[in-house]
Amino acid sequence: MARRRNKLLVPEARDGVDQLKAKVANTQKPEEAKFEVAKEVGVPLQDGYNGGLTSRQAGKIGGNLGGNMVREMVKMAEQQLKNQK
């Protein structure tokens, strides 16, 4: 099965989203963010094929990373609003 990538509404935003993922996961390289989160939540994510992961395991990675990204974006927006006043 082909690997699906989430499509962004604005494809040019991919680099920015990847940088945010890296910032949230405290990694230097954006592509390492999901591996860092997987390690934190105890999911055996490997480079390459991960078809043996359960839906629950995959959800732990995405949910943790996604939730933290939302929190970081809210903080950034609050800071921007504070700076405008």
TORPA-4810 file (N, C-alpha, C, O; in nm, 3 decimals):
<nodes>
NODE_1_0.084_-0.117_0.000_0.000_0.000_0.000_0.089_0.124_0.000_0.189_0.130_0.071_M
NODE_2_0.050_0.222_-0.080_0.128_0.345_-0.088_0.114_0.427_0.040_0.009_0.426_0.105_A
NODE_3_0.218_0.494_0.074_0.217_0.579_0.194_0.140_0.707_0.164_0.167_0.776_0.066_R
NODE_4_0.042_0.737_0.250_-0.035_0.860_0.233_0.023_0.968_0.321_0.062_0.943_0.435_R
NODE_5_0.027_1.086_0.269_0.071_1.204_0.345_-0.048_1.296_0.357_-0.123_1.316_0.261_R
NODE_6_-0.065_1.353_0.473_-0.173_1.451_0.488_-0.146_1.567_0.394_-0.034_1.616_0.384_N
NODE_7_-0.251_1.610_0.327_-0.237_1.721_0.234_-0.272_1.849_0.308_-0.375_1.857_0.374_K
NODE_8_-0.188_1.947_0.295_-0.213_2.076_0.356_-0.295_2.161_0.260_-0.282_2.149_0.138_L
NODE_9_-0.380_2.246_0.316_-0.459_2.336_0.234_-0.368_2.428_0.153_-0.396_2.461_0.038_L
NODE_10_-0.258_2.469_0.215_-0.157_2.551_0.147_-0.029_2.468_0.142_0.046_2.466_0.240_V
NODE_11_-0.003_2.400_0.030_0.113_2.311_0.021_0.246_2.378_0.056_0.338_2.311_0.104_P
NODE_12_0.257_2.508_0.032_0.381_2.579_0.061_0.408_2.588_0.211_0.518_2.626_0.252_E
NODE_13_0.309_2.553_0.292_0.324_2.561_0.438_0.391_2.437_0.497_0.415_2.432_0.617_A
NODE_14_0.422_2.337_0.415_0.479_2.211_0.464_0.604_2.233_0.550_0.615_2.175_0.657_R
NODE_15_0.697_2.317_0.504_0.820_2.341_0.580_0.790_2.401_0.717_0.848_2.361_0.817_D
NODE_16_0.698_2.497_0.721_0.661_2.559_0.847_0.597_2.461_0.943_0.625_2.463_1.063_G
NODE_17_0.510_2.375_0.891_0.445_2.273_0.975_0.549_2.175_1.027_0.545_2.137_1.144_V
NODE_18_0.640_2.134_0.942_0.745_2.042_0.986_0.834_2.104_1.093_0.876_2.036_1.187_D
NODE_19_0.863_2.233_1.080_0.943_2.302_1.182_0.868_2.310_1.314_0.928_2.297_1.421_Q
NODE_20_0.737_2.332_1.308_0.656_2.336_1.430_0.655_2.200_1.498_0.664_2.191_1.620_L
NODE_21_0.644_2.093_1.419_0.649_1.958_1.475_0.781_1.935_1.548_0.783_1.880_1.658_K
NODE_22_0.889_1.977_1.486_1.021_1.959_1.548_1.032_2.039_1.677_1.086_1.991_1.776_A
NODE_23_0.979_2.162_1.676_0.984_2.246_1.796_0.904_2.182_1.909_0.950_2.178_2.023_K
NODE_24_0.786_2.132_1.878_0.700_2.070_1.978_0.764_1.944_2.035_0.754_1.918_2.155_V
NODE_25_0.829_1.867_1.950_0.891_1.742_1.994_1.032_1.762_2.047_1.098_1.665_2.086_A
NODE_26_1.079_1.886_2.048_1.215_1.916_2.096_1.322_1.840_2.020_1.414_1.784_2.080_N
NODE_27_1.311_1.838_1.888_1.412_1.774_1.804_1.473_1.878_1.712_1.414_1.984_1.689_T
NODE_28_1.589_1.848_1.661_1.655_1.940_1.569_1.603_1.925_1.426_1.593_2.023_1.352_Q
NODE_29_1.570_1.803_1.389_1.525_1.776_1.253_1.376_1.744_1.253_1.331_1.660_1.331_K
NODE_30_1.297_1.810_1.168_1.153_1.786_1.164_1.115_1.640_1.142_1.017_1.592_1.199_P
NODE_31_1.191_1.569_1.060_1.156_1.429_1.031_1.176_1.338_1.152_1.128_1.225_1.152_E
NODE_32_1.246_1.386_1.255_1.266_1.306_1.375_1.156_1.325_1.479_1.152_1.253_1.579_E
NODE_33_1.066_1.421_1.457_0.964_1.455_1.557_0.877_1.335_1.592_0.855_1.307_1.709_A
NODE_34_0.828_1.264_1.491_0.738_1.152_1.520_0.810_1.040_1.593_0.749_0.970_1.674_K
NODE_35_0.940_1.023_1.567_1.015_0.918_1.637_1.037_0.954_1.783_1.034_0.867_1.870_F
NODE_36_1.060_1.082_1.809_1.077_1.129_1.946_0.949_1.109_2.026_0.952_1.062_2.140_E
NODE_37_0.836_1.145_1.967_0.707_1.128_2.034_0.678_0.980_2.056_0.632_0.940_2.163_V
NODE_38_0.706_0.897_1.956_0.682_0.753_1.968_0.763_0.695_2.083_0.714_0.612_2.159_A
NODE_39_0.887_0.740_2.096_0.972_0.691_2.205_0.915_0.733_2.340_0.914_0.654_2.435_K
NODE_40_0.867_0.857_2.349_0.810_0.907_2.474_0.687_0.830_2.519_0.668_0.807_2.638_E
NODE_41_0.603_0.788_2.423_0.479_0.718_2.459_0.494_0.566_2.452_0.397_0.493_2.474_V
NODE_42_0.615_0.518_2.424_0.641_0.374_2.426_0.591_0.296_2.305_0.556_0.178_2.318_G
NODE_43_0.586_0.360_2.190_0.542_0.293_2.067_0.666_0.258_1.984_0.751_0.344_1.960_V
NODE_44_0.676_0.130_1.941_0.795_0.086_1.866_0.795_0.129_1.719_0.793_0.045_1.630_P
NODE_45_0.799_0.259_1.695_0.802_0.312_1.558_0.941_0.296_1.501_1.040_0.327_1.568_L
NODE_46_0.948_0.249_1.378_1.078_0.230_1.312_1.080_0.307_1.182_0.976_0.342_1.127_Q
NODE_47_1.199_0.332_1.133_1.213_0.394_1.002_1.173_0.290_0.899_1.217_0.175_0.905_D
NODE_48_1.090_0.328_0.804_1.044_0.233_0.703_0.902_0.185_0.732_0.818_0.263_0.776_G
NODE_49_0.877_0.058_0.708_0.743_0.001_0.719_0.702_-0.017_0.866_0.778_-0.072_0.946_Y
NODE_50_0.583_0.030_0.899_0.530_0.016_1.035_0.389_-0.041_1.034_0.306_-0.006_1.118_N
NODE_51_0.362_-0.129_0.939_0.230_-0.189_0.924_0.188_-0.276_1.041_0.070_-0.309_1.054_G
NODE_52_0.282_-0.313_1.127_0.250_-0.396_1.241_0.198_-0.317_1.361_0.155_-0.376_1.461_G
NODE_53_0.201_-0.186_1.353_0.150_-0.105_1.463_-0.002_-0.114_1.466_-0.067_-0.120_1.362_L
NODE_54_-0.056_-0.114_1.586_-0.202_-0.112_1.598_-0.252_0.030_1.576_-0.174_0.125_1.582_T
NODE_55_-0.381_0.042_1.552_-0.440_0.176_1.537_-0.422_0.256_1.665_-0.398_0.377_1.660_S
NODE_56_-0.432_0.190_1.778_-0.415_0.257_1.906_-0.274_0.315_1.918_-0.257_0.429_1.962_R
NODE_57_-0.173_0.236_1.879_-0.035_0.283_1.887_-0.012_0.402_1.795_0.048_0.501_1.835_Q
NODE_58_-0.060_0.392_1.672_-0.043_0.501_1.575_-0.116_0.626_1.624_-0.066_0.737_1.606_A
NODE_59_-0.232_0.610_1.686_-0.308_0.722_1.739_-0.237_0.792_1.853_-0.249_0.913_1.870_G
NODE_60_-0.163_0.714_1.933_-0.088_0.775_2.043_0.015_0.874_1.989_0.034_0.981_2.046_K
NODE_61_0.080_0.837_1.881_0.183_0.923_1.822_0.119_1.049_1.766_0.158_1.161_1.800_I
NODE_62_0.020_1.031_1.679_-0.045_1.145_1.615_-0.119_1.234_1.714_-0.113_1.356_1.703_G
NODE_63_-0.187_1.173_1.810_-0.263_1.250_1.908_-0.172_1.332_1.997_-0.201_1.449_2.024_G
NODE_64_-0.064_1.273_2.042_0.029_1.343_2.129_0.094_1.458_2.054_0.099_1.571_2.105_N
NODE_65_0.143_1.432_1.937_0.210_1.536_1.858_0.111_1.643_1.816_0.141_1.763_1.826_L
NODE_66_-0.005_1.602_1.768_-0.106_1.698_1.722_-0.157_1.787_1.835_-0.172_1.908_1.817_G
NODE_67_-0.184_1.727_1.952_-0.230_1.804_2.066_-0.129_1.906_2.112_-0.164_2.019_2.144_G
NODE_68_-0.003_1.865_2.114_0.103_1.958_2.153_0.120_2.069_2.051_0.152_2.183_2.087_N
NODE_69_0.100_2.037_1.923_0.111_2.139_1.819_0.001_2.244_1.837_0.026_2.364_1.821_M
NODE_70_-0.119_2.199_1.869_-0.230_2.293_1.889_-0.200_2.384_2.007_-0.221_2.505_1.999_V
NODE_71_-0.150_2.326_2.117_-0.116_2.408_2.233_-0.009_2.512_2.199_-0.018_2.627_2.241_R
NODE_72_0.090_2.471_2.122_0.196_2.563_2.082_0.141_2.674_1.992_0.181_2.790_2.007_E
NODE_73_0.052_2.641_1.900_-0.006_2.743_1.812_-0.091_2.841_1.891_-0.091_2.960_1.860_M
NODE_74_-0.164_2.793_1.992_-0.244_2.883_2.076_-0.151_2.978_2.151_-0.179_3.098_2.160_V
NODE_75_-0.040_2.925_2.206_0.056_3.011_2.276_0.112_3.117_2.182_0.125_3.234_2.220_K
NODE_76_0.145_3.077_2.059_0.200_3.171_1.962_0.097_3.281_1.930_0.132_3.398_1.923_M
NODE_77_-0.030_3.242_1.912_-0.134_3.339_1.880_-0.156_3.434_1.997_-0.172_3.555_1.978_A
NODE_78_-0.157_3.381_2.119_-0.174_3.466_2.237_-0.059_3.568_2.247_-0.082_3.684_2.278_E
NODE_79_0.062_3.523_2.220_0.178_3.612_2.225_0.167_3.721_2.119_0.199_3.837_2.146_Q
NODE_80_0.123_3.685_2.000_0.107_3.785_1.893_0.002_3.888_1.931_0.021_4.007_1.906_Q
NODE_81_-0.110_3.843_1.992_-0.213_3.936_2.034_-0.163_4.029_2.142_-0.195_4.148_2.143_L
NODE_82_-0.083_3.974_2.234_-0.025_4.055_2.341_0.067_4.162_2.284_0.067_4.277_2.330_K
NODE_83_0.146_4.125_2.184_0.240_4.219_2.123_0.171_4.328_2.043_0.227_4.436_2.025_N
NODE_84_0.050_4.303_1.995_-0.024_4.401_1.916_-0.084_4.510_2.004_-0.108_4.621_1.956_Q
NODE_85_-0.107_4.480_2.130_-0.171_4.578_2.220_-0.074_4.677_2.274_-0.112_4.766_2.351_K
</nodes>
